[in-house]
């Protein structure tokens, strides 16, 4: 077992939803030498700044949780930002990790890397087997490039870089922007504001409500990532599959294995928030991918399983929203 307690660990994006969860769980496990930098301290889109960081600090392990993320509207409005910033971040961090001799790196992607009309549940080998969902294509292509980069570096340079694909995340530190957030934080904010008297006693939601989404609490994702990074060398290297035939990318899905319609998610959130008004569905707005259910059997075979059920997770997320965001 590769314990993180005696390693210097860089968590790129430690203030975001995924990175903050990984940082919390590493601290819970007694990891003291955590390398954390805000964007004002080190802009990860700046190659020279990233090089200085790695040359000075020489981390042992790296979690690449930094990313430009958002919901359907943000992806539609800012496609250039999503492709450019994500490519820049991962290109800089992965290359400078190689130059600095980082022992292990975990690159975090997203379920949207898989084809829009993928067989369900989605297995890792479904990557690049069909067209992507157009509403988040620039982001998905950037993340696919990050997986390919890890795979290529492992083959050419002998690095040990692994990619993890969690399903839809939510939890403390989420983005509750009124227009650019993901589905569950968006629902929390909409129902909270409607309960407070905004919107005329009803909540208008995009689409038909029929697409299905699998939700994963951020601390469960963090536990999965740390499980991967602390695997014994033999188990870790088997996931990299460098010599396997036919070749496959170093990719592991992280998910619950069950999903809900957007309507069901809306009802769960409405109940937790305590909103008693009407929901109106705007079917003229895009639904996005019909379904994104991950096959996480590879991850679960390593002994990991998620613990936070949806109702408990929504309650914890709403409590975090009330503490940190409701007054904004």
DAMO-V398604 format. One record per residue. N is the residue number from 0. RES is the residue in three letters. PHI is phi in degrees with one decimal (* if undefined). D_CENTER is the distance of its C-alpha to the mean C-alpha in whole Angstrom. Layout:
[[N:RES:PHI:D_CENTER] [N:RES:PHI:D_CENTER]]
This chain:
[[0:UNK:*:25] [1:UNK:-93.8:23] [2:UNK:-75.0:23] [3:UNK:-85.7:21] [4:UNK:-63.6:24] [5:UNK:-106.0:26] [6:UNK:-113.2:24] [7:UNK:-88.5:23] [8:UNK:-120.4:19] [9:UNK:-97.1:17] [10:UNK:-104.2:14] [11:UNK:-77.0:13] [12:UNK:85.9:11] [13:UNK:-71.6:12] [14:UNK:-94.9:13] [15:UNK:-80.0:10] [16:UNK:-58.2:8] [17:UNK:-72.4:6] [18:UNK:-64.3:9] [19:UNK:-68.0:11] [20:UNK:-66.6:11] [21:UNK:-61.6:11] [22:UNK:-62.4:14] [23:UNK:-59.4:16] [24:UNK:-69.6:16] [25:UNK:-64.1:17] [26:UNK:-64.8:20] [27:UNK:-59.5:20] [28:UNK:-88.0:21] [29:UNK:88.5:24] [30:UNK:-76.5:22] [31:UNK:-99.1:24] [32:UNK:-96.8:24] [33:UNK:-97.0:20] [34:UNK:-97.8:20] [35:UNK:-129.1:18] [36:UNK:-136.6:19] [37:UNK:-75.8:18] [38:UNK:-63.9:18] [39:UNK:-68.1:22] [40:UNK:-82.3:23] [41:UNK:-145.0:21] [42:UNK:-79.5:20] [43:UNK:-71.1:17] [44:UNK:-84.5:19] [45:UNK:-101.3:22] [46:UNK:-57.2:23] [47:UNK:-64.7:26] [48:UNK:-66.9:24] [49:UNK:-66.6:22] [50:UNK:-62.5:25] [51:UNK:-59.9:26] [52:UNK:-60.8:24] [53:UNK:-70.0:23] [54:UNK:-67.2:27] [55:UNK:-81.2:28] [56:UNK:-94.5:25] [57:UNK:49.0:25] [58:UNK:-67.7:22] [59:UNK:-84.6:22] [60:UNK:-122.0:18] [61:UNK:-134.3:15] [62:UNK:-107.9:12] [63:UNK:-94.9:10] [64:UNK:-105.1:7] [65:UNK:-75.4:9] [66:UNK:-168.1:9] [67:UNK:-89.0:11] [68:UNK:-128.9:9] [69:UNK:174.0:11] [70:UNK:-84.3:12] [71:UNK:-58.5:15] [72:UNK:-63.9:18] [73:UNK:-61.1:16] [74:UNK:-64.9:15] [75:UNK:-72.3:19] [76:UNK:-83.2:20] [77:UNK:-127.2:19] [78:UNK:-61.9:18] [79:UNK:-66.6:20] [80:UNK:-60.8:17] [81:UNK:-66.7:14] [82:UNK:-77.6:16] [83:UNK:-67.4:18] [84:UNK:-65.1:16] [85:UNK:-68.9:13] [86:UNK:-62.0:15] [87:UNK:-64.0:17] [88:UNK:-60.2:15] [89:UNK:-71.3:14] [90:UNK:-59.9:18] [91:UNK:-66.7:19] [92:UNK:-67.8:17] [93:UNK:-66.8:17] [94:UNK:-65.5:21] [95:UNK:-72.7:22] [96:UNK:-63.2:20] [97:UNK:-61.9:23] [98:UNK:-62.7:26] [99:UNK:-88.4:25] [100:UNK:74.6:25] [101:UNK:-57.9:22] [102:UNK:-73.1:22] [103:UNK:-139.7:19] [104:UNK:-137.1:15] [105:UNK:-118.0:12] [106:UNK:-99.4:10] [107:UNK:-92.8:6] [108:UNK:-111.8:6] [109:UNK:-158.6:5] [110:UNK:-61.6:8] [111:UNK:-71.1:10] [112:UNK:-68.1:11] [113:UNK:-86.6:14] [114:UNK:-56.8:17] [115:UNK:-58.4:18] [116:UNK:-106.8:20] [117:UNK:-77.2:19] [118:UNK:-57.1:21] [119:UNK:-115.6:20] [120:UNK:-70.0:18] [121:UNK:-82.5:16] [122:UNK:-99.5:17] [123:UNK:-57.6:16] [124:UNK:-72.8:19] [125:UNK:-79.1:18] [126:UNK:-56.8:17] [127:UNK:62.4:19] [128:UNK:-105.0:21] [129:UNK:-173.1:22] [130:UNK:-64.8:21] [131:UNK:-85.4:18] [132:UNK:-68.3:17] [133:UNK:-68.9:19] [134:UNK:-68.6:17] [135:UNK:-130.3:14] [136:UNK:-58.1:16] [137:UNK:-59.4:16] [138:UNK:-64.9:12] [139:UNK:-62.4:12] [140:UNK:-64.3:15] [141:UNK:-61.3:13] [142:UNK:-68.9:11] [143:UNK:-61.5:13] [144:UNK:-61.4:15] [145:UNK:-65.6:13] [146:UNK:-62.6:14] [147:UNK:-61.8:17] [148:UNK:-64.9:18] [149:UNK:-58.8:17] [150:UNK:-63.2:19] [151:UNK:-65.9:22] [152:UNK:-66.1:22] [153:UNK:-61.2:22] [154:UNK:-73.6:25] [155:UNK:-83.7:27] [156:UNK:-110.1:26] [157:UNK:72.9:26] [158:UNK:-71.8:23] [159:UNK:-127.7:20] [160:UNK:-113.0:17] [161:UNK:-121.7:14] [162:UNK:-111.9:11] [163:UNK:-119.0:9] [164:UNK:-114.1:7] [165:UNK:-79.9:6] [166:UNK:-80.2:7] [167:UNK:-58.8:7] [168:UNK:-92.6:6] [169:UNK:-155.0:9] [170:UNK:144.3:11] [171:UNK:-59.0:13] [172:UNK:83.6:13] [173:UNK:-69.3:11] [174:UNK:-95.2:12] [175:UNK:-107.6:15] [176:UNK:-55.4:17] [177:UNK:-62.5:20] [178:UNK:-120.1:19] [179:UNK:-111.8:15] [180:UNK:-86.7:13] [181:UNK:-77.0:11] [182:UNK:-62.2:13] [183:UNK:-71.1:14] [184:UNK:-62.2:14] [185:UNK:-63.4:16] [186:UNK:-63.0:18] [187:UNK:-58.2:19] [188:UNK:-65.9:20] [189:UNK:-61.6:22] [190:UNK:-70.0:24] [191:UNK:-63.8:24] [192:UNK:-66.9:26] [193:UNK:-66.0:28] [194:UNK:-61.4:29] [195:UNK:-80.3:30] [196:UNK:108.1:33] [197:UNK:-86.9:31] [198:UNK:89.5:31] [199:UNK:67.6:34] [200:UNK:81.4:33] [201:UNK:-140.8:30] [202:UNK:-120.1:27] [203:UNK:-98.8:26] [204:UNK:-118.5:23] [205:UNK:-72.0:22] [206:UNK:80.4:23] [207:UNK:-96.3:25] [208:UNK:83.4:22] [209:UNK:-89.5:23] [210:UNK:-57.6:19] [211:UNK:-108.1:18] [212:UNK:-133.7:14] [213:UNK:-98.4:13] [214:UNK:-110.3:11] [215:UNK:-132.9:9] [216:UNK:-67.7:10] [217:UNK:-61.4:8] [218:UNK:-67.7:11] [219:UNK:-64.8:12] [220:UNK:-59.3:8] [221:UNK:-62.4:10] [222:UNK:-61.4:13] [223:UNK:-64.6:12] [224:UNK:-63.1:11] [225:UNK:-68.8:14] [226:UNK:-56.3:16] [227:UNK:-63.0:15] [228:UNK:-72.1:16] [229:UNK:-103.5:19] [230:UNK:-63.6:21] [231:UNK:-56.9:24] [232:UNK:-53.8:25] [233:UNK:-62.0:26] [234:UNK:-67.0:23] [235:UNK:-63.3:21] [236:UNK:-66.6:23] [237:UNK:-65.3:23] [238:UNK:-69.7:19] [239:UNK:-70.2:20] [240:UNK:52.0:23] [241:UNK:-60.5:24] [242:UNK:-104.8:28] [243:UNK:-72.0:27] [244:UNK:-125.1:29] [245:UNK:-67.6:28] [246:UNK:-63.9:25] [247:UNK:-139.9:21] [248:UNK:-69.8:18] [249:UNK:-78.3:17] [250:UNK:-133.8:14] [251:UNK:-135.0:13] [252:UNK:-79.2:11] [253:UNK:-129.8:10] [254:UNK:-164.0:11] [255:UNK:-78.8:14] [256:UNK:97.2:16] [257:UNK:-145.6:17] [258:UNK:-138.4:17] [259:UNK:-140.7:18] [260:UNK:-70.5:20] [261:UNK:-60.5:19] [262:UNK:-61.8:22] [263:UNK:-64.7:22] [264:UNK:-61.3:19] [265:UNK:-60.8:21] [266:UNK:-65.1:24] [267:UNK:-62.7:22] [268:UNK:-67.0:21] [269:UNK:-58.0:24] [270:UNK:-65.9:26] [271:UNK:-66.7:24] [272:UNK:-71.4:24] [273:UNK:89.6:28] [274:UNK:-91.6:28] [275:UNK:-107.2:31] [276:UNK:-86.3:32] [277:UNK:-93.1:31] [278:UNK:-109.7:28] [279:UNK:-115.5:29] [280:UNK:-100.3:27] [281:UNK:-94.3:27] [282:UNK:-70.1:27] [283:UNK:-78.1:28] [284:UNK:-94.1:24] [285:UNK:-67.4:22] [286:UNK:-85.7:20] [287:UNK:82.8:17] [288:UNK:-61.5:17] [289:UNK:-60.5:19] [290:UNK:-154.8:17] [291:UNK:-140.7:14] [292:UNK:-101.3:15] [293:UNK:-90.5:13] [294:UNK:-88.6:16] [295:UNK:-104.6:15] [296:UNK:-63.6:18] [297:UNK:-63.4:18] [298:UNK:-68.1:15] [299:UNK:-68.0:18] [300:UNK:-66.0:21] [301:UNK:-86.0:20] [302:UNK:101.9:21] [303:UNK:-88.7:17] [304:UNK:-151.6:17] [305:UNK:-70.4:15] [306:UNK:-119.7:17] [307:UNK:-92.7:16] [308:UNK:-68.8:18] [309:UNK:-58.0:17] [310:UNK:-60.5:20] [311:UNK:-66.1:20] [312:UNK:-65.2:16] [313:UNK:-63.6:17] [314:UNK:-61.9:20] [315:UNK:-63.6:18] [316:UNK:-65.8:16] [317:UNK:-67.3:19] [318:UNK:-61.7:21] [319:UNK:-64.6:18] [320:UNK:-59.5:19] [321:UNK:-63.9:23] [322:UNK:-70.0:23] [323:UNK:-117.7:21] [324:UNK:-131.6:21] [325:UNK:-61.1:23] [326:UNK:-85.7:26] [327:UNK:-77.8:24]]
